[in-house]
Amino acid sequence: MRIRIVAAIALNPRGETLLVRKRGTAAFMQPGGKPVEGETNLIALERELTEELGCGLDRASCRPLGTYSAPAANEPGWTVEAELFAVTLAGEVRPSAEIQEAVWIDPEVEPQVLLAPLTRHHALPLARDLKLQAVRS
């Protein structure tokens, strides 16, 4: 059983990546969500960021990073399959809708929060690579 989502790996100027925690859950993960019928992945990601974080994204900055799978953090027995995008956010992050909390963490430091499997095994390594690329350029 699979859950298909799109998710953002966003870095701030300090090289930290944004993680969110849904209301009533413990694990932090990338912002994003499920596309609805007829949406492209990028349109779905933009909609989810607006609804859940009150911000948009700089479309010119968006780069697909690939599709990754891991056990779902909040649905036992399910697998989440996520297309991850490197993005630059536009506007201030203000958690709303189902998002309880948003944090910026350094992807090179062991986080002090519980991480969703997709975040720990795929998104954080990608965020470390993106941070390294930003430092080099």
Phi, psi and omega in degrees: 000124185242146172244120181262127180224169168239145183213155184253139166249104182250137175246142173268177182300339178274000180084012177274151179251147183274131173234151179230157175232128179285150177305132177080010179235171182249331189273140174268147183207177176290148172291149180154199180172195185270131172293147173261163182312128176090352180272142167284164179299319181292320177296318178298317180297315179299316178299313181298318180296320179294313182293318189265335185234357178066019179230170177246198175222152176278102185303325181296338182274346189289128176228126175291137182250354180120175180249132185229150180235149176196163175301139179292138182288326189244001180231090182306136179087355180256157174245137175262134176243115188240132165272119182262139179235136167280128183221159167248126181281151177242115180102174182279140177279121178226100182306134177207186182054235185274358182273121179275322189209144174231136180224149173256126180234153174281119183292350180266357181246137179301120184290151179265018179235159177287132182251144171295148180306318180300320179294309183298314189270338184234308187290316180295318174300321177295319178297322176298317178297317179296320178297316179298317178298320181294322179294322182287335184266000000 
